[in-house]
Amino acid sequence: MATSISLQDIPLSYVEINGARLAYRTIGDPSLPLFITLHGGRGFGSHGSDFRAYAPLSNHYRIVSPDYRGHGLSSFTPPFTFAQIVEDIDALRKHFVGEARAVICGGSFGGYLAQQYAITFPDGVSHLILRGTAPSHEHEAEALEILQQRLERAPMASTSMLAKVFGAFKDDDEMRLVMFALGPLYAESTYDPDQGLESARKTIYRAESHNALYSEEEKYFDYRPRLREITAPTLIVVGDKDWICPPSQSEIIHKGVSGSELLVVPGANHSVHHEKNELVIAAIRDFLGRR
């Protein structure tokens, strides 16, 4: 189970970064090494989930969890591109620790950004932690195959809905409905539809920023030829039941990043950091302690 920390207990802060106003939460003494979390969800992700999951590390690290521009409670300030968000991440690091390095921890879409950051700004990363992510857009084909095998778990979902997730939505409302329908696929334990409804109701959906990040220029990312350029000690964590970024994708990263460590967690899905929180936190503590 994830830590029981409540977001209401930690005030929301804002910082001006590259012309955008980024919302974030932080916990841990400012003198501690910086640990930046990068959330998943192009156009609908936000910092809260990762902040709660990784807060137990705050006795040894200062956790900073931002919303990207065009996401969550941050300003809707174009451009919405991988490169711009990665530039924002580096500016955020410098805002907190100057030229000192930070632990970069990203999951799903945040894992794509974390890989790009480690390649683009190698001097900014002390350690890289990747959770349930992929090294290229080709994970989408595998996710579509798995969806077809598991559709009975999400009776309101369809493969055409997932195609929208990997493409474009008509508007925020369509995005909210599609993500609610797909919700049961993300939970390996028993899915609570009432909790899923509440999550869909509270989540901020931004179809415009989502669509921009799936545009022709952004959709076809591929870090595989450059994984060897990642020099930071790297830990890769994935649930063995992850359907949208399956373990095979983490294995590709593991083979490509020299000296990386791979942890495949049994009985966990895409949100392995919540489903198996104590195990994941212990693994991160051990990794950072050794490396």
Buried (B, 14 or more C-beta within 10 A) or exposed (E): EBBEBEBEEBEBEBBEBBEBBBBBBBBBEEEBBBBBBBBBBBBBBBBBBBBBBBBBBBEBBBBBBBBBBBBBBBBEBEEBBBEBBBBBBBBBBBEBBEEEBBBBBBBBBBBBBBBBBBBBBBEBBBBBBBBBBBBBBBBBEBBBEBBEEBBEEBEEBBEEBBBBBBBBBEEBEBBBBBBBBBBBBBBBEEBEEEEBEEBBEEBBBBBBBBBBBBEEEBBEBEBBEBBEBBBBBBBBBBBBBBBBBBBEBBBBBBEBBEEBBBBBBEEBBBBBBBBBBEBBBEBBBEBBEEE
